[in-house]
Amino acid sequence: MKTVVVPMDDRPPNYQLVSKIANLNCLEIELPDKNLLGRYLRPGNCEELARWMLSREADRFIISIDMLSYGGLIASREEGISVETALARLRSVRELRRRLPNAEIFLSSIVRRASVSVSSAGSKELWTMLNRYLWLSGQGKIEEVESVENDLPRGFICRYRELRLRNHEVNKECLKLVKSGCADLLVLAQEDTFRHGPQERELDILEGIAKDFGIEDRVFIHNGADEVIQEMLSYRQDQEYPVEVIYDSPETREKIMDFEDREFGKNVESHMKLLGMRQSSSSSTGILVAGTKIDDSIEALKNLSKRKQRVFILDVFCANGSNPPFVDAYLGLELKNIWGYSAWNTASNSLGTLLSLAATSSSCEVKKKAFAEFYISRLLDDHLYQGILRINLERMVDESGGDIYKVSKSKGLFEDFRDNLFMPKAEEFLDKFIRGRKLDIFDFSSSEIRISIEKFILPWDRTFECEIEVMIR
């Protein structure tokens, strides 16, 4: 099956990981040139992307509405695109349906995050102030709300609300596309927020419209963002994936994770439903959700490993990286049947990647080398970089008087970090936990097997995310 993808932007989860998940699904995939996509503060070329999309032939189209209507996720939070323009750009979806009446058309659209984008120390301060303003508003603390609003730039709140309304109108139009048959599936992913935030009324309206339209079974609303297209690649309407998902404790299932607005168990259920997964204790695939106490997580993992052929680990102890003591403890068990690990961003971002991987493992003849490369890259990215070494890089940037949002301004600093800290630590990690071991996912015991890190970069020149390419020869 051929799939055409219009990603949300060119970051690794939306481009690199999408390509890898497609490969593991044995899918033929076509992505646009990266130059057409949104890249950090530069919006993508919406008109050219629409023309590119309409010129393709495929069995399935997976389309980021944030890219198509605004020019990417960052652009979707900014001014410059009117509601009329954003809605007009959606007409290309109707045209796509007219041209290819039998193709599957899947849409991903983001319910706007609570606060603004962060691209500098100044915008980080604004992000904090707006989050406080919105949180206080949700608590009904009027006097404190007014105090914070007085500290914000004049007219800022008014413009913010106008942009929320614009994006909300686009999301309502996406529901109409599903109702009219122009789209087959829609995920409305709620980006970074909190309980009682500004999204609550919008979500109530969107859920109500979906119910009135009778399309609830084709519309998914849950926390997340960058993982959606990965999940859509693993979606199979005519297949069902039995898996057993266990939590290290009820607290982890009931916890409202950082940057989310509902119990995590509810997000897990919705993401699983999107992927056609069902809970089954007899499944050969097990997923551990670890996020409360390390000892409980390790005990649960040992029990799960005894009962399953394939085990996947979701580390949600904290957002944006691993819990290093937990990872050290689980790797120290030397379990042979671990097939995946994820902790790269918010809990639901990490969840989507892991579920996509778990669904993939039974969708076609397993590509063990590709699976192993994916697994190692997640450990080096989510654990070694995000969980351990990123703070060192940020300290180096700070001590140099640089900017963590524009690392290259500190000439040679990233190269020093890469060559003298990250790469040696990565080789040490591989020697300790991967090389020489015979794992179910891949046999590394032969001295002839080579694991190399082909790429380690900061794709948006900020410390927030890295891009790693691992190769096994």
C-alpha positions in Angstrom: 0.0 0.0 0.0 1.3 3.4 -0.9 0.9 6.3 1.5 1.4 10.0 0.9 2.2 12.1 4.0 2.0 15.8 4.6 3.8 16.1 7.9 3.3 18.8 10.5 6.9 20.1 10.0 10.4 18.8 9.5 11.3 17.8 13.0 12.4 14.1 13.6 9.1 12.8 15.0 7.2 14.2 12.0 9.7 13.2 9.3 12.5 10.9 10.4 10.4 8.7 12.7 7.4 8.7 10.3 9.7 7.3 7.6 11.1 4.6 10.0 7.6 3.6 11.2 6.5 3.3 7.5 9.5 1.1 6.8 8.7 -1.2 9.7 5.2 -1.4 8.4 6.5 -2.5 5.0 4.7 0.6 3.5 5.7 2.5 0.5 5.7 6.1 1.7 6.1 9.4 -0.1 7.1 12.6 1.8 7.5 16.1 0.4 10.8 17.8 0.2 11.8 19.1 3.6 12.3 22.6 2.1 8.5 22.8 1.6 7.8 22.1 5.3 7.7 24.4 8.3 11.1 24.7 9.9 11.0 26.3 13.4 10.0 29.9 12.9 9.8 29.7 9.1 6.4 28.6 7.9 6.2 26.0 5.2 4.9 26.7 1.7 1.2 25.8 2.0 0.2 26.5 -1.6 3.1 24.5 -3.0 2.4 21.6 -0.6 -1.2 21.5 -1.7 -0.2 21.3 -5.3 2.3 18.6 -4.5 -0.3 16.6 -2.6 -2.9 16.9 -5.4 -0.4 15.7 -7.9 0.2 12.4 -6.1 -1.5 9.0 -6.5 -1.8 6.8 -3.4 -4.0 4.4 -1.5 -3.8 6.5 1.7 -3.1 10.2 2.4 -2.2 11.3 5.9 -2.4 15.1 6.1 -1.4 17.5 8.9 -4.0 20.3 8.8 -1.6 22.5 10.8 0.9 22.3 7.9 -1.7 22.6 5.2 -3.6 25.6 6.7 -0.8 27.5 8.6 2.6 26.2 7.5 3.4 24.0 10.5 2.8 23.6 14.2 4.8 26.7 15.3 3.0 28.8 12.6 -0.4 27.5 13.8 0.2 29.5 17.0 1.2 32.7 15.3 -0.5 35.7 13.6 -0.4 36.3 9.8 -2.9 33.7 8.6 -6.5 34.8 8.6 -9.3 32.4 9.3 -10.5 32.9 5.8 -7.2 31.9 4.4 -6.8 28.9 6.7 -10.3 27.6 5.7 -9.7 28.2 2.0 -6.6 26.1 2.1 -8.7 23.2 3.4 -10.5 23.1 0.0 -7.5 21.1 -1.3 -8.8 18.2 0.8 -12.2 18.3 -1.0 -10.4 18.5 -4.3 -8.2 15.5 -3.3 -11.4 13.5 -2.6 -12.9 14.5 -5.9 -9.7 13.3 -7.8 -9.3 10.1 -5.8 -12.7 8.9 -4.6 -11.4 5.6 -3.3 -8.3 6.7 -1.4 -8.2 6.8 2.3 -7.8 10.3 3.7 -6.7 10.8 7.3 -6.5 14.2 8.9 -4.5 15.3 11.9 -5.3 18.7 13.5 -4.0 20.2 16.7 -6.2 21.7 19.4 -4.1 24.8 20.2 -1.8 24.6 23.2 -2.6 26.7 26.2 0.4 29.1 25.9 2.7 30.5 23.2 5.7 29.0 21.5 9.1 29.4 23.2 12.0 30.5 21.0 14.0 32.8 23.4 14.3 33.7 27.0 11.8 36.5 26.5 9.2 34.2 25.0 9.8 31.7 27.8 8.8 34.4 30.3 5.8 35.2 28.2 4.9 31.5 28.1 5.1 31.3 31.9 3.0 34.4 32.4 0.3 33.3 29.9 0.1 29.9 31.5 -0.4 31.5 34.9 -3.0 33.8 33.5 -4.9 30.9 32.0 -4.6 28.7 35.0 -5.9 31.4 37.3 -8.7 32.1 34.9 -9.7 28.4 35.1 -9.7 28.6 38.9 -11.9 31.7 38.8 -9.4 33.9 40.6 -10.4 37.1 39.1 -8.3 39.6 41.0 -5.1 37.6 40.4 -6.0 37.2 36.7 -6.3 41.0 36.3 -3.0 41.5 38.0 -1.2 39.1 35.6 -3.0 40.6 32.6 -1.7 44.0 33.5 1.8 42.7 33.2 1.2 41.2 29.7 1.7 43.4 26.6 -1.2 45.6 25.7 -3.7 43.8 23.5 -1.9 40.5 23.9 -4.8 38.5 25.4 -7.2 39.8 22.8 -4.9 38.7 19.9 -4.4 35.3 21.7 -8.1 34.7 21.9 -8.6 35.6 18.2 -6.0 33.0 17.2 -7.6 30.4 19.4 -10.9 31.1 17.7 -9.3 30.9 14.2 -7.9 27.5 15.0 -11.1 26.3 16.5 -13.0 27.2 13.4 -10.5 25.2 11.3 -11.1 22.2 13.6 -14.8 22.5 13.2 -14.3 22.5 9.4 -12.3 19.3 9.7 -15.3 17.7 11.4 -17.4 18.7 8.4 -14.8 17.1 6.1 -15.4 13.8 7.9 -19.2 14.2 7.9 -19.2 14.9 4.1 -17.0 11.9 3.4 -14.1 14.0 2.2 -12.0 12.5 5.0 -12.2 9.0 6.6 -10.5 9.7 9.9 -9.7 12.7 12.1 -7.5 13.0 15.1 -7.9 16.2 17.1 -4.8 16.1 19.3 -4.8 18.4 22.4 -1.3 19.9 22.6 0.4 21.1 25.8 -2.1 22.3 28.3 -3.6 21.6 31.8 -6.9 20.9 33.5 -9.5 23.7 33.3 -7.4 25.4 30.6 -8.8 27.3 27.7 -9.3 24.1 25.6 -12.1 22.7 27.8 -15.0 24.7 26.1 -13.5 24.0 22.7 -13.2 20.3 23.3 -16.8 20.2 24.5 -18.0 21.9 21.3 -15.9 19.6 19.1 -17.1 16.4 20.8 -20.7 17.7 20.6 -20.4 18.4 16.9 -18.9 14.9 16.3 -21.8 13.3 18.2 -24.4 15.4 16.3 -22.8 14.4 13.0 -22.8 10.7 14.0 -19.0 10.4 13.3 -17.7 9.7 16.8 -16.2 6.4 15.6 -14.0 8.2 13.1 -13.0 11.1 15.3 -10.4 10.8 18.1 -9.8 13.5 20.7 -7.0 13.0 23.2 -3.7 14.5 24.4 -0.8 14.5 22.0 0.5 16.1 18.8 3.7 14.9 17.1 2.9 11.2 17.4 -0.3 11.2 15.4 1.0 10.6 11.9 3.1 7.7 13.3 0.0 6.1 14.6 -2.0 6.7 11.4 0.7 4.8 9.5 0.1 1.8 11.8 -3.7 2.0 11.6 -5.4 -0.9 9.9 -9.2 -0.8 9.7 -9.5 -4.5 9.0 -7.0 -5.7 11.6 -7.0 -5.9 15.4 -3.9 -5.9 17.6 -4.2 -7.7 20.9 -1.8 -6.3 23.5 -1.6 -6.4 27.3 -1.0 -3.0 28.8 0.0 -2.9 32.4 0.8 0.0 34.7 3.4 -0.1 37.5 0.7 1.2 39.8 -2.8 2.6 39.8 -1.3 6.0 40.5 0.4 6.0 37.0 -2.9 5.2 35.3 -4.8 7.8 37.2 -2.1 10.5 37.1 -2.6 13.7 35.0 0.7 14.0 33.3 2.7 17.2 32.8 1.2 19.3 29.9 -2.0 17.1 29.8 -5.5 17.5 31.0 -7.0 14.1 31.8 -6.0 10.9 33.5 -3.3 9.1 31.6 -5.3 5.9 31.4 -8.0 7.7 29.3 -5.3 8.8 26.8 -4.0 5.2 26.6 -7.4 3.9 25.9 -8.1 6.4 23.2 -4.7 6.0 21.5 -5.2 2.2 21.6 -8.6 2.5 20.0 -7.1 4.7 17.2 -4.7 1.9 16.4 -7.2 -0.9 16.7 -5.6 -2.3 19.8 -7.5 -4.3 22.4 -6.5 -5.3 25.8 -5.7 -9.1 26.0 -3.9 -10.9 28.7 -3.2 -13.8 26.3 -1.4 -11.5 23.8 2.3 -12.3 23.1 2.9 -8.5 23.3 3.1 -6.6 26.6 3.5 -2.9 27.3 4.7 -1.6 30.6 3.7 2.0 31.6 6.2 3.0 34.2 5.8 6.3 36.0 5.5 6.1 39.8 8.1 4.1 41.8 11.1 2.5 40.3 11.0 -0.7 42.4 7.4 -1.2 41.4 8.2 -0.6 37.8 11.1 -3.1 37.8 9.0 -5.8 39.5 6.2 -5.3 37.0 8.6 -5.5 34.1 10.2 -8.7 35.4 6.7 -10.3 35.7 5.7 -9.1 32.3 8.9 -10.3 30.6 8.3 -13.8 31.9 4.8 -13.9 30.3 5.4 -12.2 26.9 7.5 -12.7 23.8 7.8 -9.0 23.1 7.9 -6.3 25.7 7.7 -2.5 25.2 8.5 0.1 27.8 6.8 3.5 28.2 8.8 5.7 30.6 6.5 8.5 31.8 8.1 9.3 35.1 8.7 12.8 33.7 8.2 14.8 30.4 11.0 15.3 27.9 13.3 12.4 28.7 13.9 9.3 30.7 14.1 8.6 34.4 17.8 7.5 34.3 17.8 5.3 37.5 14.8 3.4 36.1 16.5 2.9 32.7 19.8 1.8 34.4 17.8 -0.7 36.5 15.8 -2.2 33.7 18.9 -2.5 31.4 20.7 -4.1 34.3 18.2 -6.9 34.3 19.6 -8.0 30.9 16.2 -9.1 29.7 16.3 -10.5 26.2 12.7 -9.7 25.0 12.6 -5.9 25.2 11.5 -4.6 21.8 11.0 -1.0 22.3 11.4 2.0 24.7 10.0 5.5 24.5 10.3 8.7 26.6 11.1 11.4 24.1 8.6 14.2 25.0 5.2 14.4 26.7 3.6 11.2 28.0 1.2 11.0 25.1 3.8 11.8 22.5 5.9 9.0 23.9 2.9 6.7 24.1 2.0 7.2 20.4 5.5 6.3 19.2 5.6 3.2 21.4 2.1 2.0 20.4 2.9 2.5 16.7 6.0 0.4 17.2 4.1 -2.3 19.1 1.4 -2.5 16.4 4.1 -2.6 13.7 5.8 -5.6 15.2 3.1 -7.9 14.0 2.0 -6.1 10.8 4.6 -7.6 8.4 7.6 -9.9 8.5 9.7 -8.4 11.3 12.7 -6.4 10.2 14.9 -7.1 13.2 17.8 -4.8 12.2 15.5 -1.9 11.7 13.7 -2.6 15.0 17.1 -2.8 16.7 18.2 0.5 15.2 15.0 2.2 16.3 15.4 0.8 19.8 19.0 1.9 20.2 18.2 5.4 18.8 15.5 5.9 21.4 17.8 4.9 24.2 20.5 7.3 22.9 18.0 10.1 22.3 15.3 9.8 25.0 17.6 8.5 27.7 21.2 9.5 27.1 20.6 12.9 25.6 17.3 14.0 27.0 17.5 12.3 30.3 21.2 12.8 31.2 23.3 14.9 28.9 21.0 17.7 27.7 21.5 19.6 30.9 25.2 19.5 30.4 24.8 21.1 26.9 22.6 23.8 28.3 25.0 24.5 31.1 27.8 24.8 28.5 25.7 27.2 26.4 24.8 29.3 29.5 28.4 29.5 30.7 29.5 30.7 27.2 26.9 33.5 27.3 25.0 31.7 24.4 21.4 30.9 23.7 19.9 27.5 24.1 17.4 28.4 21.3 20.3 29.3 18.9 23.1 27.0 19.9 25.2 27.6 16.8 25.8 31.2 18.0 28.3 29.8 20.4 30.8 28.8 17.8 32.1 25.3 18.1 30.3 24.6 21.3 27.9 21.9 20.0 30.7 20.2 18.2 32.7 20.1 21.5 29.7 18.7 23.3 29.1 16.1 20.5 32.7 14.9 20.1 34.0 15.1 23.7 30.9 14.3 25.8 28.0 12.8 23.9 29.8 10.4 21.5 32.2 9.0 24.1 29.2 8.4 26.5 27.2 6.9 23.7 30.0 4.4 22.9 30.3 3.6 26.6 26.6 3.0 26.8 26.6 0.7 23.8 29.5 -1.3 25.1 27.8 -1.7 28.5 24.3 -2.5 27.5 24.1 -3.6 23.8 27.3 -4.9 22.2 28.1 -8.5 22.8 24.5 -9.4 23.8 22.2 -11.8 22.2 18.7 -10.2 22.3 15.5 -11.4 20.7 15.3 -8.2 18.7 18.8 -8.7 17.3 21.9 -10.8 17.9 24.7 -8.5 18.9 26.9 -11.3 20.2 29.1 -11.6 17.1 32.2 -9.5 17.1 31.6 -8.8 13.4 28.4 -6.7 14.2 29.1 -3.0 14.1 26.9 -0.3 15.6 27.6 3.2 14.5 26.1 6.6 15.2 25.9 8.1 11.7 24.3 11.4 12.8 23.8 13.4 15.9 22.5 17.0 15.3 20.2 19.6 16.7 17.8 19.9 13.8 16.3 23.3 14.9 19.5 24.6 16.5 18.0 24.4 19.9 18.6 22.0 22.7 15.0 20.9 23.0 15.3 18.0 20.5 18.1 16.2 18.7 18.2 13.9 15.7 20.1 10.6 15.9 20.7 8.1 13.2 22.0 4.6 14.2 23.2 2.0 11.8 23.9 -1.7 12.4 26.2 -3.5 9.9 
